[in-house]
Amino acid sequence: MTYSSSLAIGRSRAMGRNKNVTPYRTEVKRIGPVSNTILLVVLTCLLGLLYLSQVTKTNAYGFEINDLQSRHTSLETEYAELELNAARLQSVDRVKNSGVAQGLVPVQPQGVVQ
């Protein structure tokens, strides 16, 4: 009997109907402790970068909001001043054209008190 025929005989006994020829390993592959630590450090760094980018965006929007609020306040102050000036200018014209002002007589100084 030759080597190849002895292998074929051994296989014919092991091989039956509906039986697998290749053996399966039940061993589970796992990540080692060093790889696990490196993976955790990388994930922590990524989460930190994500957090920092979000905080930076929030701060940028905060500066823009502060600028808009200060501009709004200055425009409100300017509007109030313009309303006051308009009221003053209109009041001079109203007083000149009022009936009471028309009835007044201009007074000239008649002498100097010593």
Biopython code that builds the backbone (N, CA, C, O; Angstrom):
import numpy as np
from Bio.PDB.StructureBuilder import StructureBuilder

atoms = [
    (1, "MET", "N", (0.834, -1.143, 0.000)),
    (1, "MET", "CA", (0.000, 0.000, 0.000)),
    (1, "MET", "C", (0.900, 1.233, 0.000)),
    (1, "MET", "O", (1.896, 1.310, 0.720)),
    (2, "THR", "N", (0.512, 2.181, -0.828)),
    (2, "THR", "CA", (1.322, 3.384, -0.929)),
    (2, "THR", "C", (0.808, 4.431, 0.059)),
    (2, "THR", "O", (-0.238, 4.275, 0.690)),
    (3, "TYR", "N", (1.597, 5.510, 0.163)),
    (3, "TYR", "CA", (1.255, 6.593, 1.089)),
    (3, "TYR", "C", (-0.063, 7.249, 0.703)),
    (3, "TYR", "O", (-0.899, 7.525, 1.563)),
    (4, "SER", "N", (-0.248, 7.496, -0.574)),
    (4, "SER", "CA", (-1.463, 8.175, -1.017)),
    (4, "SER", "C", (-2.695, 7.296, -0.829)),
    (4, "SER", "O", (-3.767, 7.804, -0.501)),
    (5, "SER", "N", (-2.563, 6.021, -1.025)),
    (5, "SER", "CA", (-3.717, 5.152, -0.843)),
    (5, "SER", "C", (-4.065, 5.020, 0.632)),
    (5, "SER", "O", (-5.236, 4.859, 0.976)),
    (6, "SER", "N", (-3.050, 5.086, 1.523)),
    (6, "SER", "CA", (-3.362, 5.013, 2.950)),
    (6, "SER", "C", (-4.087, 6.279, 3.412)),
    (6, "SER", "O", (-4.947, 6.230, 4.291)),
    (7, "LEU", "N", (-3.724, 7.419, 2.802)),
    (7, "LEU", "CA", (-4.441, 8.654, 3.138)),
    (7, "LEU", "C", (-5.870, 8.591, 2.626)),
    (7, "LEU", "O", (-6.797, 9.049, 3.293)),
    (8, "ALA", "N", (-6.043, 8.029, 1.453)),
    (8, "ALA", "CA", (-7.380, 7.938, 0.891)),
    (8, "ALA", "C", (-8.256, 7.007, 1.713)),
    (8, "ALA", "O", (-9.456, 7.243, 1.851)),
    (9, "ILE", "N", (-7.682, 5.982, 2.245)),
    (9, "ILE", "CA", (-8.455, 5.047, 3.080)),
    (9, "ILE", "C", (-8.853, 5.738, 4.383)),
    (9, "ILE", "O", (-9.980, 5.596, 4.857)),
    (10, "GLY", "N", (-7.916, 6.481, 4.949)),
    (10, "GLY", "CA", (-8.222, 7.193, 6.187)),
    (10, "GLY", "C", (-9.320, 8.228, 5.978)),
    (10, "GLY", "O", (-10.153, 8.457, 6.854)),
    (11, "ARG", "N", (-9.304, 8.828, 4.836)),
    (11, "ARG", "CA", (-10.336, 9.820, 4.542)),
    (11, "ARG", "C", (-11.683, 9.159, 4.282)),
    (11, "ARG", "O", (-12.730, 9.692, 4.650)),
    (12, "SER", "N", (-11.648, 8.036, 3.667)),
    (12, "SER", "CA", (-12.912, 7.394, 3.333)),
    (12, "SER", "C", (-13.637, 6.948, 4.594)),
    (12, "SER", "O", (-14.868, 6.931, 4.628)),
    (13, "ARG", "N", (-12.896, 6.593, 5.616)),
    (13, "ARG", "CA", (-13.547, 6.216, 6.873)),
    (13, "ARG", "C", (-14.133, 7.455, 7.576)),
    (13, "ARG", "O", (-15.233, 7.411, 8.126)),
    (14, "ALA", "N", (-13.360, 8.572, 7.540)),
    (14, "ALA", "CA", (-13.807, 9.779, 8.224)),
    (14, "ALA", "C", (-14.921, 10.469, 7.452)),
    (14, "ALA", "O", (-15.814, 11.096, 8.021)),
    (15, "MET", "N", (-14.832, 10.326, 6.131)),
    (15, "MET", "CA", (-15.850, 10.998, 5.331)),
    (15, "MET", "C", (-17.078, 10.120, 5.229)),
    (15, "MET", "O", (-17.021, 8.997, 4.730)),
    (16, "GLY", "N", (-18.133, 10.623, 5.684)),
    (16, "GLY", "CA", (-19.393, 9.930, 5.540)),
    (16, "GLY", "C", (-20.372, 10.900, 4.908)),
    (16, "GLY", "O", (-20.001, 11.986, 4.465)),
    (17, "ARG", "N", (-21.530, 10.519, 4.878)),
    (17, "ARG", "CA", (-22.537, 11.375, 4.286)),
    (17, "ARG", "C", (-22.870, 12.527, 5.238)),
    (17, "ARG", "O", (-23.080, 12.316, 6.432)),
    (18, "ASN", "N", (-22.916, 13.765, 4.685)),
    (18, "ASN", "CA", (-23.230, 14.979, 5.437)),
    (18, "ASN", "C", (-22.273, 15.249, 6.596)),
    (18, "ASN", "O", (-22.694, 15.694, 7.664)),
    (19, "LYS", "N", (-21.013, 14.983, 6.387)),
    (19, "LYS", "CA", (-20.024, 15.275, 7.412)),
    (19, "LYS", "C", (-18.992, 16.236, 6.836)),
    (19, "LYS", "O", (-18.602, 16.126, 5.673)),
    (20, "ASN", "N", (-18.567, 17.160, 7.651)),
    (20, "ASN", "CA", (-17.562, 18.117, 7.222)),
    (20, "ASN", "C", (-16.178, 17.493, 7.228)),
    (20, "ASN", "O", (-15.847, 16.673, 8.084)),
    (21, "VAL", "N", (-15.379, 17.900, 6.255)),
    (21, "VAL", "CA", (-14.034, 17.366, 6.137)),
    (21, "VAL", "C", (-13.050, 18.232, 6.921)),
    (21, "VAL", "O", (-12.085, 17.722, 7.490)),
    (22, "THR", "N", (-13.296, 19.539, 6.950)),
    (22, "THR", "CA", (-12.349, 20.440, 7.616)),
    (22, "THR", "C", (-12.734, 20.620, 9.076)),
    (22, "THR", "O", (-13.914, 20.711, 9.414)),
    (23, "PRO", "N", (-11.753, 20.668, 9.910)),
    (23, "PRO", "CA", (-12.050, 20.869, 11.338)),
    (23, "PRO", "C", (-12.300, 22.361, 11.616)),
    (23, "PRO", "O", (-11.727, 23.229, 10.958)),
    (24, "TYR", "N", (-13.128, 22.629, 12.563)),
    (24, "TYR", "CA", (-13.418, 24.001, 12.964)),
    (24, "TYR", "C", (-12.759, 24.288, 14.300)),
    (24, "TYR", "O", (-12.712, 23.450, 15.201)),
    (25, "ARG", "N", (-12.251, 25.508, 14.389)),
    (25, "ARG", "CA", (-11.638, 25.920, 15.653)),
    (25, "ARG", "C", (-12.694, 26.648, 16.481)),
    (25, "ARG", "O", (-13.430, 27.487, 15.961)),
    (26, "THR", "N", (-12.760, 26.337, 17.713)),
    (26, "THR", "CA", (-13.698, 27.012, 18.602)),
    (26, "THR", "C", (-13.012, 28.155, 19.356)),
    (26, "THR", "O", (-13.620, 28.785, 20.221)),
    (27, "GLU", "N", (-11.779, 28.410, 19.035)),
    (27, "GLU", "CA", (-11.017, 29.465, 19.697)),
    (27, "GLU", "C", (-11.497, 30.839, 19.208)),
    (27, "GLU", "O", (-11.630, 31.054, 18.003)),
    (28, "VAL", "N", (-11.754, 31.758, 20.131)),
    (28, "VAL", "CA", (-12.220, 33.098, 19.811)),
    (28, "VAL", "C", (-11.017, 34.031, 19.785)),
    (28, "VAL", "O", (-10.204, 34.049, 20.709)),
    (29, "LYS", "N", (-10.918, 34.809, 18.703)),
    (29, "LYS", "CA", (-9.821, 35.761, 18.612)),
    (29, "LYS", "C", (-10.199, 37.013, 19.388)),
    (29, "LYS", "O", (-11.309, 37.525, 19.243)),
    (30, "ARG", "N", (-9.284, 37.505, 20.208)),
    (30, "ARG", "CA", (-9.535, 38.676, 21.024)),
    (30, "ARG", "C", (-8.417, 39.689, 20.843)),
    (30, "ARG", "O", (-7.313, 39.370, 20.403)),
    (31, "ILE", "N", (-8.750, 40.923, 21.200)),
    (31, "ILE", "CA", (-7.746, 41.986, 21.161)),
    (31, "ILE", "C", (-6.925, 41.895, 22.442)),
    (31, "ILE", "O", (-7.459, 41.667, 23.527)),
    (32, "GLY", "N", (-5.633, 42.075, 22.295)),
    (32, "GLY", "CA", (-4.762, 42.033, 23.455)),
    (32, "GLY", "C", (-4.901, 43.280, 24.316)),
    (32, "GLY", "O", (-5.548, 44.245, 23.908)),
    (33, "PRO", "N", (-4.304, 43.273, 25.496)),
    (33, "PRO", "CA", (-4.449, 44.418, 26.405)),
    (33, "PRO", "C", (-3.795, 45.690, 25.873)),
    (33, "PRO", "O", (-4.305, 46.784, 26.111)),
    (34, "VAL", "N", (-2.687, 45.570, 25.167)),
    (34, "VAL", "CA", (-2.018, 46.753, 24.619)),
    (34, "VAL", "C", (-2.865, 47.361, 23.498)),
    (34, "VAL", "O", (-3.062, 48.575, 23.449)),
    (35, "SER", "N", (-3.361, 46.511, 22.601)),
    (35, "SER", "CA", (-4.211, 46.994, 21.511)),
    (35, "SER", "C", (-5.498, 47.617, 22.049)),
    (35, "SER", "O", (-5.973, 48.624, 21.524)),
    (36, "ASN", "N", (-6.042, 47.029, 23.070)),
    (36, "ASN", "CA", (-7.255, 47.556, 23.683)),
    (36, "ASN", "C", (-6.990, 48.941, 24.284)),
    (36, "ASN", "O", (-7.812, 49.844, 24.133)),
    (37, "THR", "N", (-5.869, 49.114, 24.952)),
    (37, "THR", "CA", (-5.526, 50.411, 25.547)),
    (37, "THR", "C", (-5.313, 51.462, 24.467)),
    (37, "THR", "O", (-5.780, 52.594, 24.598)),
    (38, "ILE", "N", (-4.615, 51.097, 23.411)),
    (38, "ILE", "CA", (-4.379, 52.040, 22.313)),
    (38, "ILE", "C", (-5.701, 52.437, 21.669)),
    (38, "ILE", "O", (-5.905, 53.608, 21.349)),
    (39, "LEU", "N", (-6.581, 51.498, 21.479)),
    (39, "LEU", "CA", (-7.887, 51.772, 20.892)),
    (39, "LEU", "C", (-8.705, 52.719, 21.774)),
    (39, "LEU", "O", (-9.358, 53.630, 21.265)),
    (40, "LEU", "N", (-8.672, 52.508, 23.081)),
    (40, "LEU", "CA", (-9.394, 53.386, 23.995)),
    (40, "LEU", "C", (-8.816, 54.800, 23.995)),
    (40, "LEU", "O", (-9.568, 55.771, 24.077)),
    (41, "VAL", "N", (-7.492, 54.927, 23.903)),
    (41, "VAL", "CA", (-6.867, 56.248, 23.868)),
    (41, "VAL", "C", (-7.251, 56.984, 22.584)),
    (41, "VAL", "O", (-7.541, 58.180, 22.614)),
    (42, "VAL", "N", (-7.251, 56.280, 21.476)),
    (42, "VAL", "CA", (-7.623, 56.901, 20.196)),
    (42, "VAL", "C", (-9.086, 57.342, 20.220)),
    (42, "VAL", "O", (-9.399, 58.441, 19.762)),
    (43, "LEU", "N", (-9.969, 56.525, 20.734)),
    (43, "LEU", "CA", (-11.383, 56.905, 20.822)),
    (43, "LEU", "C", (-11.587, 58.098, 21.755)),
    (43, "LEU", "O", (-12.407, 58.972, 21.475)),
    (44, "THR", "N", (-10.853, 58.136, 22.852)),
    (44, "THR", "CA", (-10.945, 59.275, 23.774)),
    (44, "THR", "C", (-10.474, 60.548, 23.093)),
    (44, "THR", "O", (-11.092, 61.600, 23.255)),
    (45, "CYS", "N", (-9.385, 60.468, 22.334)),
    (45, "CYS", "CA", (-8.895, 61.648, 21.606)),
    (45, "CYS", "C", (-9.914, 62.126, 20.573)),
    (45, "CYS", "O", (-10.122, 63.330, 20.423)),
    (46, "LEU", "N", (-10.542, 61.209, 19.871)),
    (46, "LEU", "CA", (-11.559, 61.586, 18.889)),
    (46, "LEU", "C", (-12.758, 62.263, 19.549)),
    (46, "LEU", "O", (-13.276, 63.255, 19.036)),
    (47, "LEU", "N", (-13.195, 61.729, 20.680)),
    (47, "LEU", "CA", (-14.308, 62.359, 21.388)),
    (47, "LEU", "C", (-13.917, 63.736, 21.914)),
    (47, "LEU", "O", (-14.738, 64.653, 21.914)),
    (48, "GLY", "N", (-12.674, 63.888, 22.360)),
    (48, "GLY", "CA", (-12.196, 65.197, 22.813)),
    (48, "GLY", "C", (-12.174, 66.203, 21.685)),
    (48, "GLY", "O", (-12.577, 67.351, 21.874)),
    (49, "LEU", "N", (-11.711, 65.796, 20.515)),
    (49, "LEU", "CA", (-11.701, 66.700, 19.358)),
    (49, "LEU", "C", (-13.113, 67.093, 18.955)),
    (49, "LEU", "O", (-13.360, 68.249, 18.612)),
    (50, "LEU", "N", (-14.027, 66.159, 18.992)),
    (50, "LEU", "CA", (-15.418, 66.461, 18.674)),
    (50, "LEU", "C", (-15.996, 67.468, 19.659)),
    (50, "LEU", "O", (-16.681, 68.411, 19.263)),
    (51, "TYR", "N", (-15.719, 67.268, 20.941)),
    (51, "TYR", "CA", (-16.196, 68.195, 21.970)),
    (51, "TYR", "C", (-15.611, 69.585, 21.762)),
    (51, "TYR", "O", (-16.334, 70.579, 21.831)),
    (52, "LEU", "N", (-14.309, 69.661, 21.509)),
    (52, "LEU", "CA", (-13.669, 70.963, 21.320)),
    (52, "LEU", "C", (-14.198, 71.687, 20.094)),
    (52, "LEU", "O", (-14.359, 72.907, 20.118)),
    (53, "SER", "N", (-14.469, 70.961, 19.035)),
    (53, "SER", "CA", (-15.010, 71.617, 17.840)),
    (53, "SER", "C", (-16.403, 72.181, 18.113)),
    (53, "SER", "O", (-16.735, 73.266, 17.635)),
    (54, "GLN", "N", (-17.212, 71.461, 18.870)),
    (54, "GLN", "CA", (-18.543, 71.956, 19.198)),
    (54, "GLN", "C", (-18.484, 73.180, 20.109)),
    (54, "GLN", "O", (-19.253, 74.124, 19.927)),
    (55, "VAL", "N", (-17.582, 73.171, 21.081)),
    (55, "VAL", "CA", (-17.440, 74.307, 21.992)),
    (55, "VAL", "C", (-16.945, 75.529, 21.228)),
    (55, "VAL", "O", (-17.400, 76.644, 21.483)),
    (56, "THR", "N", (-16.025, 75.333, 20.300)),
    (56, "THR", "CA", (-15.504, 76.448, 19.510)),
    (56, "THR", "C", (-16.609, 77.067, 18.665)),
    (56, "THR", "O", (-16.700, 78.291, 18.569)),
    (57, "LYS", "N", (-17.443, 76.245, 18.058)),
    (57, "LYS", "CA", (-18.559, 76.763, 17.262)),
    (57, "LYS", "C", (-19.520, 77.552, 18.143)),
    (57, "LYS", "O", (-20.000, 78.614, 17.746)),
    (58, "THR", "N", (-19.799, 77.039, 19.333)),
    (58, "THR", "CA", (-20.702, 77.727, 20.245)),
    (58, "THR", "C", (-20.130, 79.078, 20.653)),
    (58, "THR", "O", (-20.857, 80.070, 20.698)),
    (59, "ASN", "N", (-18.831, 79.123, 20.950)),
    (59, "ASN", "CA", (-18.205, 80.391, 21.321)),
    (59, "ASN", "C", (-18.234, 81.381, 20.166)),
    (59, "ASN", "O", (-18.453, 82.574, 20.380)),
    (60, "ALA", "N", (-18.020, 80.908, 18.961)),
    (60, "ALA", "CA", (-18.051, 81.801, 17.799)),
    (60, "ALA", "C", (-19.447, 82.399, 17.638)),
    (60, "ALA", "O", (-19.585, 83.589, 17.356)),
    (61, "TYR", "N", (-20.479, 81.579, 17.814)),
    (61, "TYR", "CA", (-21.833, 82.101, 17.729)),
    (61, "TYR", "C", (-22.120, 83.055, 18.879)),
    (61, "TYR", "O", (-22.861, 84.024, 18.711)),
    (62, "GLY", "N", (-21.537, 82.788, 20.048)),
    (62, "GLY", "CA", (-21.733, 83.676, 21.195)),
    (62, "GLY", "C", (-21.160, 85.055, 20.933)),
    (62, "GLY", "O", (-21.781, 86.054, 21.295)),
    (63, "PHE", "N", (-19.976, 85.137, 20.305)),
    (63, "PHE", "CA", (-19.396, 86.436, 19.972)),
    (63, "PHE", "C", (-20.272, 87.177, 18.969)),
    (63, "PHE", "O", (-20.467, 88.387, 19.084)),
    (64, "GLU", "N", (-20.787, 86.467, 18.008)),
    (64, "GLU", "CA", (-21.656, 87.096, 17.008)),
    (64, "GLU", "C", (-22.930, 87.626, 17.656)),
    (64, "GLU", "O", (-23.396, 88.716, 17.321)),
    (65, "ILE", "N", (-23.492, 86.855, 18.584)),
    (65, "ILE", "CA", (-24.705, 87.290, 19.276)),
    (65, "ILE", "C", (-24.420, 88.521, 20.125)),
    (65, "ILE", "O", (-25.232, 89.446, 20.161)),
    (66, "ASN", "N", (-23.274, 88.545, 20.811)),
    (66, "ASN", "CA", (-22.921, 89.720, 21.619)),
    (66, "ASN", "C", (-22.765, 90.956, 20.746)),
    (66, "ASN", "O", (-23.215, 92.038, 21.122)),
    (67, "ASP", "N", (-22.137, 90.811, 19.591)),
    (67, "ASP", "CA", (-21.986, 91.948, 18.677)),
    (67, "ASP", "C", (-23.347, 92.459, 18.214)),
    (67, "ASP", "O", (-23.575, 93.668, 18.163)),
    (68, "LEU", "N", (-24.243, 91.547, 17.879)),
    (68, "LEU", "CA", (-25.576, 91.950, 17.429)),
    (68, "LEU", "C", (-26.367, 92.623, 18.552)),
    (68, "LEU", "O", (-27.105, 93.578, 18.312)),
    (69, "GLN", "N", (-26.208, 92.119, 19.775)),
    (69, "GLN", "CA", (-26.919, 92.732, 20.894)),
    (69, "GLN", "C", (-26.398, 94.138, 21.177)),
    (69, "GLN", "O", (-27.184, 95.047, 21.445)),
    (70, "SER", "N", (-25.086, 94.324, 21.119)),
    (70, "SER", "CA", (-24.544, 95.668, 21.356)),
    (70, "SER", "C", (-24.964, 96.629, 20.239)),
    (70, "SER", "O", (-25.240, 97.801, 20.496)),
    (71, "ARG", "N", (-25.011, 96.137, 19.018)),
    (71, "ARG", "CA", (-25.465, 96.973, 17.907)),
    (71, "ARG", "C", (-26.943, 97.342, 18.083)),
    (71, "ARG", "O", (-27.345, 98.472, 17.807)),
    (72, "HIS", "N", (-27.732, 96.389, 18.538)),
    (72, "HIS", "CA", (-29.150, 96.630, 18.785)),
    (72, "HIS", "C", (-29.333, 97.705, 19.864)),
    (72, "HIS", "O", (-30.178, 98.590, 19.729)),
    (73, "THR", "N", (-28.541, 97.622, 20.924)),
    (73, "THR", "CA", (-28.629, 98.605, 22.005)),
    (73, "THR", "C", (-28.252, 99.998, 21.508)),
    (73, "THR", "O", (-28.922, 100.979, 21.833)),
    (74, "SER", "N", (-27.182, 100.084, 20.723)),
    (74, "SER", "CA", (-26.767, 101.391, 20.211)),
    (74, "SER", "C", (-27.811, 101.963, 19.247)),
    (74, "SER", "O", (-28.044, 103.172, 19.238)),
    (75, "LEU", "N", (-28.434, 101.115, 18.447)),
    (75, "LEU", "CA", (-29.475, 101.592, 17.537)),
    (75, "LEU", "C", (-30.719, 102.053, 18.298)),
    (75, "LEU", "O", (-31.368, 103.019, 17.897)),
    (76, "GLU", "N", (-31.053, 101.368, 19.395)),
    (76, "GLU", "CA", (-32.185, 101.814, 20.212)),
    (76, "GLU", "C", (-31.900, 103.180, 20.837)),
    (76, "GLU", "O", (-32.784, 104.035, 20.893)),
    (77, "THR", "N", (-30.663, 103.385, 21.309)),
    (77, "THR", "CA", (-30.292, 104.673, 21.895)),
    (77, "THR", "C", (-30.353, 105.776, 20.841)),
    (77, "THR", "O", (-30.862, 106.866, 21.099)),
    (78, "GLU", "N", (-29.836, 105.484, 19.668)),
    (78, "GLU", "CA", (-29.865, 106.467, 18.582)),
    (78, "GLU", "C", (-31.307, 106.795, 18.179)),
    (78, "GLU", "O", (-31.619, 107.951, 17.894)),
    (79, "TYR", "N", (-32.165, 105.811, 18.154)),
    (79, "TYR", "CA", (-33.572, 106.026, 17.808)),
    (79, "TYR", "C", (-34.249, 106.927, 18.846)),
    (79, "TYR", "O", (-35.009, 107.830, 18.496)),
    (80, "ALA", "N", (-33.962, 106.667, 20.125)),
    (80, "ALA", "CA", (-34.555, 107.494, 21.178)),
    (80, "ALA", "C", (-34.081, 108.945, 21.055)),
    (80, "ALA", "O", (-34.870, 109.872, 21.236)),
    (81, "GLU", "N", (-32.796, 109.144, 20.750)),
    (81, "GLU", "CA", (-32.274, 110.502, 20.572)),
    (81, "GLU", "C", (-32.923, 111.194, 19.374)),
    (81, "GLU", "O", (-33.256, 112.377, 19.445)),
    (82, "LEU", "N", (-33.101, 110.473, 18.295)),
    (82, "LEU", "CA", (-33.739, 111.052, 17.116)),
    (82, "LEU", "C", (-35.201, 111.413, 17.383)),
    (82, "LEU", "O", (-35.677, 112.443, 16.908)),
    (83, "GLU", "N", (-35.908, 110.584, 18.130)),
    (83, "GLU", "CA", (-37.284, 110.910, 18.499)),
    (83, "GLU", "C", (-37.337, 112.178, 19.340)),
    (83, "GLU", "O", (-38.218, 113.016, 19.150)),
    (84, "LEU", "N", (-36.393, 112.320, 20.272)),
    (84, "LEU", "CA", (-36.347, 113.506, 21.128)),
    (84, "LEU", "C", (-36.055, 114.760, 20.305)),
    (84, "LEU", "O", (-36.694, 115.794, 20.501)),
    (85, "ASN", "N", (-35.111, 114.672, 19.402)),
    (85, "ASN", "CA", (-34.802, 115.824, 18.541)),
    (85, "ASN", "C", (-35.986, 116.197, 17.654)),
    (85, "ASN", "O", (-36.270, 117.379, 17.457)),
    (86, "ALA", "N", (-36.672, 115.199, 17.125)),
    (86, "ALA", "CA", (-37.848, 115.480, 16.288)),
    (86, "ALA", "C", (-38.934, 116.158, 17.106)),
    (86, "ALA", "O", (-39.596, 117.073, 16.615)),
    (87, "ALA", "N", (-39.126, 115.727, 18.333)),
    (87, "ALA", "CA", (-40.142, 116.355, 19.191)),
    (87, "ALA", "C", (-39.755, 117.799, 19.506)),
    (87, "ALA", "O", (-40.612, 118.682, 19.510)),
    (88, "ARG", "N", (-38.477, 118.044, 19.768)),
    (88, "ARG", "CA", (-38.024, 119.418, 20.038)),
    (88, "ARG", "C", (-38.254, 120.319, 18.827)),
    (88, "ARG", "O", (-38.756, 121.434, 18.965)),
    (89, "LEU", "N", (-37.891, 119.840, 17.652)),
    (89, "LEU", "CA", (-38.056, 120.655, 16.451)),
    (89, "LEU", "C", (-39.524, 120.921, 16.151)),
    (89, "LEU", "O", (-39.884, 122.020, 15.730)),
    (90, "GLN", "N", (-40.359, 119.935, 16.361)),
    (90, "GLN", "CA", (-41.784, 120.131, 16.121)),
    (90, "GLN", "C", (-42.402, 121.046, 17.164)),
    (90, "GLN", "O", (-43.350, 121.767, 16.856)),
    (91, "SER", "N", (-41.896, 121.036, 18.382)),
    (91, "SER", "CA", (-42.487, 121.875, 19.421)),
    (91, "SER", "C", (-42.220, 123.352, 19.164)),
    (91, "SER", "O", (-43.075, 124.181, 19.475)),
    (92, "VAL", "N", (-41.064, 123.714, 18.607)),
    (92, "VAL", "CA", (-40.782, 125.111, 18.295)),
    (92, "VAL", "C", (-41.768, 125.619, 17.249)),
    (92, "VAL", "O", (-42.292, 126.725, 17.380)),
    (93, "ASP", "N", (-42.021, 124.837, 16.229)),
    (93, "ASP", "CA", (-42.984, 125.236, 15.200)),
    (93, "ASP", "C", (-44.398, 125.325, 15.766)),
    (93, "ASP", "O", (-45.148, 126.228, 15.396)),
    (94, "ARG", "N", (-44.769, 124.421, 16.640)),
    (94, "ARG", "CA", (-46.111, 124.434, 17.234)),
    (94, "ARG", "C", (-46.315, 125.679, 18.098)),
    (94, "ARG", "O", (-47.375, 126.304, 18.070)),
    (95, "VAL", "N", (-45.284, 126.025, 18.862)),
    (95, "VAL", "CA", (-45.408, 127.192, 19.725)),
    (95, "VAL", "C", (-45.523, 128.464, 18.891)),
    (95, "VAL", "O", (-46.318, 129.345, 19.217)),
    (96, "LYS", "N", (-44.749, 128.569, 17.832)),
    (96, "LYS", "CA", (-44.812, 129.758, 16.971)),
    (96, "LYS", "C", (-46.177, 129.905, 16.309)),
    (96, "LYS", "O", (-46.671, 131.021, 16.149)),
    (97, "ASN", "N", (-46.778, 128.808, 15.931)),
    (97, "ASN", "CA", (-48.040, 128.852, 15.202)),
    (97, "ASN", "C", (-49.269, 128.760, 16.105)),
    (97, "ASN", "O", (-50.391, 128.798, 15.602)),
    (98, "SER", "N", (-49.093, 128.642, 17.413)),
    (98, "SER", "CA", (-50.250, 128.496, 18.297)),
    (98, "SER", "C", (-50.967, 129.833, 18.460)),
    (98, "SER", "O", (-50.390, 130.897, 18.238)),
    (99, "GLY", "N", (-52.217, 129.755, 18.847)),
    (99, "GLY", "CA", (-53.042, 130.961, 19.030)),
    (99, "GLY", "C", (-52.545, 131.818, 20.186)),
    (99, "GLY", "O", (-52.612, 133.045, 20.110)),
    (100, "VAL", "N", (-52.063, 131.218, 21.224)),
    (100, "VAL", "CA", (-51.556, 131.951, 22.375)),
    (100, "VAL", "C", (-50.321, 132.745, 21.975)),
    (100, "VAL", "O", (-50.169, 133.902, 22.367)),
    (101, "ALA", "N", (-49.441, 132.128, 21.198)),
    (101, "ALA", "CA", (-48.213, 132.811, 20.778)),
    (101, "ALA", "C", (-48.542, 133.965, 19.833)),
    (101, "ALA", "O", (-47.827, 134.967, 19.824)),
    (102, "GLN", "N", (-49.602, 133.848, 19.043)),
    (102, "GLN", "CA", (-49.993, 134.913, 18.126)),
    (102, "GLN", "C", (-50.510, 136.135, 18.882)),
    (102, "GLN", "O", (-50.370, 137.264, 18.411)),
    (103, "GLY", "N", (-51.106, 135.911, 20.051)),
    (103, "GLY", "CA", (-51.660, 137.011, 20.829)),
    (103, "GLY", "C", (-50.622, 137.727, 21.683)),
    (103, "GLY", "O", (-50.936, 138.768, 22.259)),
    (104, "LEU", "N", (-49.440, 137.232, 21.785)),
    (104, "LEU", "CA", (-48.410, 137.870, 22.614)),
    (104, "LEU", "C", (-47.827, 139.077, 21.903)),
    (104, "LEU", "O", (-47.744, 139.123, 20.675)),
    (105, "VAL", "N", (-47.431, 140.034, 22.691)),
    (105, "VAL", "CA", (-46.843, 141.266, 22.148)),
    (105, "VAL", "C", (-45.359, 141.266, 22.496)),
    (105, "VAL", "O", (-44.990, 140.970, 23.632)),
    (106, "PRO", "N", (-44.498, 141.596, 21.518)),
    (106, "PRO", "CA", (-43.071, 141.635, 21.849)),
    (106, "PRO", "C", (-42.785, 142.821, 22.789)),
    (106, "PRO", "O", (-43.366, 143.896, 22.636)),
    (107, "VAL", "N", (-41.930, 142.621, 23.711)),
    (107, "VAL", "CA", (-41.603, 143.636, 24.711)),
    (107, "VAL", "C", (-40.214, 144.159, 24.440)),
    (107, "VAL", "O", (-39.273, 143.402, 24.202)),
    (108, "GLN", "N", (-40.107, 145.498, 24.483)),
    (108, "GLN", "CA", (-38.799, 146.150, 24.316)),
    (108, "GLN", "C", (-38.357, 146.657, 25.694)),
    (108, "GLN", "O", (-39.169, 147.175, 26.460)),
    (109, "PRO", "N", (-37.093, 146.506, 25.995)),
    (109, "PRO", "CA", (-36.633, 147.025, 27.279)),
    (109, "PRO", "C", (-36.778, 148.565, 27.292)),
    (109, "PRO", "O", (-36.406, 149.229, 26.325)),
    (110, "GLN", "N", (-37.314, 149.119, 28.381)),
    (110, "GLN", "CA", (-37.556, 150.558, 28.425)),
    (110, "GLN", "C", (-36.488, 151.291, 29.202)),
    (110, "GLN", "O", (-36.363, 152.506, 29.044)),
    (111, "GLY", "N", (-35.769, 150.668, 29.971)),
    (111, "GLY", "CA", (-34.726, 151.367, 30.716)),
    (111, "GLY", "C", (-33.847, 150.390, 31.467)),
    (111, "GLY", "O", (-34.112, 149.189, 31.517)),
    (112, "VAL", "N", (-32.837, 150.917, 32.027)),
    (112, "VAL", "CA", (-31.892, 150.106, 32.772)),
    (112, "VAL", "C", (-32.033, 150.442, 34.239)),
    (112, "VAL", "O", (-32.081, 151.622, 34.586)),
    (113, "VAL", "N", (-32.097, 149.495, 35.081)),
    (113, "VAL", "CA", (-32.201, 149.704, 36.520)),
    (113, "VAL", "C", (-30.799, 149.846, 37.069)),
    (113, "VAL", "O", (-29.911, 149.035, 36.806)),
    (114, "GLN", "N", (-30.629, 150.929, 37.857)),
    (114, "GLN", "CA", (-29.302, 151.139, 38.437)),
    (114, "GLN", "C", (-29.293, 150.922, 39.881)),
    (114, "GLN", "O", (-28.249, 151.060, 40.520)),
]
sb = StructureBuilder()
sb.init_structure("model")
sb.init_model(0)
sb.init_chain("A")
sb.init_seg("    ")
for serial, (resi, resn, name, xyz) in enumerate(atoms, 1):
    if name == "N":
        sb.init_residue(resn, " ", resi, " ")
    sb.init_atom(name, np.array(xyz, "f"), 0.0, 1.0, " ", f" {name:<3s}", serial, name[0])
structure = sb.get_structure()
